[in-house]
């Protein structure tokens, strides 16, 4: 048995999503939007540092925002040119 400190806690992760529930679907979309907004905020925050701005402008540093969806297994990355969140697997293959 794992020591208490490393055992997963009961009730930490949400239960299964019910695809027929409008409330659950709306809540899931609201959560996804909040996650994306947080990533945007963190990118903006990184760009407040002079060293980061200088290196990004010089092309020696890239700042990317990625989001992993545990429910689907998708890994998406923010594309600042289009304002979209394409799946990385699609970007790599296309």
PASEBA-1860 file (N, C-alpha, C; in nm, 3 decimals):
! residues 94
1> XXXXXXXX> 0.084/-0.118/0.000/0.000/0.000/0.000/0.089/0.124/0.000 ~ 0.048/0.226/-0.078/0.125/0.349/-0.086/0.115/0.426/0.045 ~ 0.222/0.496/0.082/0.214/0.582/0.199/0.105/0.686/0.180 ~ 0.048/0.733/0.287/-0.064/0.828/0.281/-0.030/0.950/0.196 ~ 0.093/0.997/0.200/0.131/1.119/0.128/0.122/1.104/-0.024 ~ 0.133/0.981/-0.076/0.132/0.964/-0.221/0.007/0.893/-0.273 ~ -0.084/0.856/-0.186/-0.209/0.795/-0.231/-0.300/0.901/-0.291 ~ -0.366/0.870/-0.403/-0.460/0.966/-0.458/-0.576/0.988/-0.362
9> XXXXXXXX> -0.621/1.111/-0.354/-0.734/1.142/-0.266/-0.865/1.109/-0.335 ~ -0.960/1.066/-0.258/-1.093/1.038/-0.311/-1.163/1.168/-0.348 ~ -1.234/1.168/-0.459/-1.316/1.282/-0.495/-1.241/1.402/-0.551 ~ -1.113/1.386/-0.585/-1.036/1.499/-0.637/-1.070/1.524/-0.783 ~ -1.079/1.418/-0.862/-1.108/1.434/-1.003/-1.259/1.431/-1.026 ~ -1.306/1.506/-1.126/-1.449/1.504/-1.153/-1.493/1.368/-1.203 ~ -1.619/1.339/-1.185/-1.675/1.214/-1.234/-1.684/1.214/-1.385 ~ -1.735/1.106/-1.443/-1.744/1.099/-1.589/-1.837/1.207/-1.643
17> XXXXXXXX> -1.804/1.254/-1.760/-1.890/1.355/-1.824/-2.005/1.285/-1.894 ~ -2.122/1.339/-1.879/-2.240/1.285/-1.945/-2.266/1.368/-2.068 ~ -2.249/1.310/-2.185/-2.258/1.385/-2.309/-2.398/1.440/-2.335 ~ -2.500/1.384/-2.273/-2.636/1.431/-2.296/-2.675/1.544/-2.203 ~ -2.592/1.578/-2.111/-2.625/1.682/-2.015/-2.580/1.818/-2.066 ~ -2.677/1.908/-2.093/-2.643/2.042/-2.140/-2.566/2.118/-2.033 ~ -2.604/2.098/-1.907/-2.537/2.167/-1.798/-2.392/2.125/-1.789 ~ -2.366/1.996/-1.795/-2.229/1.946/-1.788/-2.149/1.993/-1.908
25> XXXXXXXX> -2.210/1.991/-2.025/-2.142/2.035/-2.146/-2.108/2.184/-2.138 ~ -2.202/2.264/-2.091/-2.178/2.408/-2.077/-2.071/2.435/-1.973 ~ -2.074/2.361/-1.864/-1.974/2.378/-1.758/-1.836/2.337/-1.809 ~ -1.830/2.229/-1.886/-1.703/2.183/-1.941/-1.646/2.286/-2.038 ~ -1.731/2.344/-2.121/-1.685/2.446/-2.215/-1.639/2.572/-2.141 ~ -1.711/2.608/-2.036/-1.671/2.724/-1.956/-1.536/2.700/-1.891 ~ -1.514/2.580/-1.841/-1.385/2.545/-1.781/-1.274/2.550/-1.886 ~ -1.300/2.497/-2.005/-1.200/2.499/-2.112/-1.166/2.643/-2.150
33> XXXXXXXX> -1.265/2.730/-2.157/-1.239/2.871/-2.188/-1.156/2.937/-2.079 ~ -1.184/2.904/-1.954/-1.105/2.960/-1.843/-0.961/2.912/-1.850 ~ -0.941/2.785/-1.885/-0.805/2.732/-1.898/-0.730/2.804/-2.009 ~ -0.796/2.824/-2.123/-0.731/2.894/-2.235/-0.700/3.039/-2.197 ~ -0.793/3.104/-2.129/-0.770/3.242/-2.086/-0.651/3.250/-1.990 ~ -0.638/3.152/-1.904/-0.526/3.150/-1.810/-0.394/3.136/-1.885 ~ -0.391/3.053/-1.987/-0.270/3.037/-2.067/-0.236/3.168/-2.137 ~ -0.336/3.236/-2.193/-0.314/3.367/-2.255/-0.255/3.464/-2.153
41> XXXXXXXX> -0.311/3.465/-2.035/-0.263/3.554/-1.929/-0.117/3.525/-1.896 ~ -0.081/3.399/-1.886/0.057/3.363/-1.853/0.154/3.401/-1.965 ~ 0.112/3.385/-2.089/0.196/3.429/-2.201/0.217/3.580/-2.194 ~ 0.107/3.653/-2.173/0.118/3.799/-2.159/0.209/3.837/-2.043 ~ 0.197/3.763/-1.934/0.281/3.791/-1.817/0.428/3.768/-1.849 ~ 0.460/3.659/-1.917/0.599/3.633/-1.955/0.655/3.745/-2.042 ~ 0.570/3.801/-2.127/0.616/3.906/-2.217/0.639/4.039/-2.147 ~ 0.606/4.049/-2.019/0.635/4.172/-1.944/0.781/4.177/-1.901
49> XXXXXXXX> 0.852/4.065/-1.910/0.994/4.062/-1.875/1.078/4.108/-1.994 ~ 1.163/4.207/-1.970/1.244/4.265/-2.077/1.329/4.159/-2.148 ~ 1.390/4.069/-2.073/1.475/3.966/-2.132/1.394/3.875/-2.224 ~ 1.274/3.840/-2.183/1.189/3.755/-2.266/1.150/3.829/-2.393 ~ 1.103/3.954/-2.380/1.065/4.034/-2.498/1.181/4.047/-2.596 ~ 1.300/4.075/-2.543/1.418/4.094/-2.628/1.451/3.966/-2.704 ~ 1.450/3.855/-2.635/1.486/3.728/-2.699/1.379/3.680/-2.797 ~ 1.252/3.704/-2.763/1.144/3.668/-2.857/1.158/3.752/-2.984
57> XXXXXXXX> 1.183/3.882/-2.967/1.199/3.971/-3.083/1.319/3.931/-3.167 ~ 1.425/3.882/-3.103/1.546/3.840/-3.175/1.530/3.702/-3.238 ~ 1.426/3.631/-3.202/1.404/3.497/-3.256/1.483/3.388/-3.187 ~ 1.540/3.418/-3.070/1.618/3.317/-2.998/1.538/3.248/-2.889 ~ 1.414/3.291/-2.871/1.326/3.230/-2.770/1.184/3.228/-2.824 ~ 1.118/3.117/-2.805/0.977/3.105/-2.841/0.895/3.087/-2.716 ~ 0.780/3.150/-2.712/0.688/3.134/-2.600/0.561/3.070/-2.655 ~ 0.531/2.950/-2.609/0.416/2.876/-2.658/0.320/2.847/-2.544
65> XXXXXXXX> 0.193/2.838/-2.576/0.092/2.800/-2.479/0.029/2.669/-2.519 ~ 0.047/2.566/-2.439/-0.008/2.434/-2.466/-0.113/2.400/-2.362 ~ -0.208/2.317/-2.403/-0.314/2.271/-2.313/-0.338/2.123/-2.338 ~ -0.333/2.044/-2.231/-0.360/1.900/-2.240/-0.499/1.873/-2.187 ~ -0.582/1.811/-2.267/-0.717/1.774/-2.227/-0.715/1.630/-2.178 ~ -0.726/1.612/-2.048/-0.719/1.477/-1.991/-0.835/1.390/-2.033 ~ -0.950/1.448/-2.063/-1.066/1.368/-2.100/-1.050/1.307/-2.239 ~ -0.986/1.380/-2.331/-0.974/1.332/-2.468/-0.833/1.287/-2.505
73> XXXXXXXX> -0.735/1.331/-2.427/-0.596/1.301/-2.458/-0.537/1.396/-2.561 ~ -0.613/1.498/-2.599/-0.563/1.594/-2.697/-0.465/1.691/-2.635 ~ -0.362/1.724/-2.711/-0.267/1.828/-2.675/-0.281/1.937/-2.780 ~ -0.320/2.056/-2.736/-0.341/2.167/-2.828/-0.245/2.279/-2.795 ~ -0.216/2.361/-2.894/-0.125/2.473/-2.876/-0.188/2.598/-2.935 ~ -0.174/2.707/-2.863/-0.228/2.834/-2.911/-0.149/2.882/-3.032 ~ -0.221/2.919/-3.137/-0.160/2.975/-3.258/-0.193/3.123/-3.263 ~ -0.095/3.210/-3.230/-0.125/3.353/-3.223/-0.160/3.415/-3.358
81> XXXXXXXX> -0.116/3.354/-3.470/-0.150/3.409/-3.601/-0.299/3.392/-3.633 ~ -0.358/3.280/-3.590/-0.498/3.254/-3.622/-0.591/3.270/-3.502 ~ -0.533/3.272/-3.382/-0.615/3.280/-3.260/-0.687/3.151/-3.228 ~ -0.639/3.041/-3.286/-0.703/2.911/-3.265/-0.615/2.821/-3.179 ~ -0.671/2.706/-3.144/-0.603/2.605/-3.062/-0.600/2.471/-3.135 ~ -0.520/2.458/-3.241/-0.516/2.330/-3.312/-0.446/2.221/-3.232 ~ -0.487/2.097/-3.259/-0.420/1.984/-3.195/-0.278/1.974/-3.250 ~ -0.182/1.946/-3.165/-0.044/1.937/-3.209/-0.023/1.824/-3.308
89> XXXXXX> -0.094/1.715/-3.292/-0.080/1.603/-3.385/-0.122/1.646/-3.526 ~ -0.225/1.733/-3.534/-0.269/1.783/-3.665/-0.166/1.878/-3.725 ~ -0.105/1.962/-3.640/-0.003/2.054/-3.691/0.118/1.977/-3.740 ~ 0.155/1.870/-3.671/0.273/1.792/-3.708/0.250/1.716/-3.838 ~ 0.128/1.670/-3.861/0.102/1.588/-3.978/0.055/1.671/-4.097 ~ 0.025/1.799/-4.077/-0.028/1.876/-4.188/0.049/1.995/-4.211
END
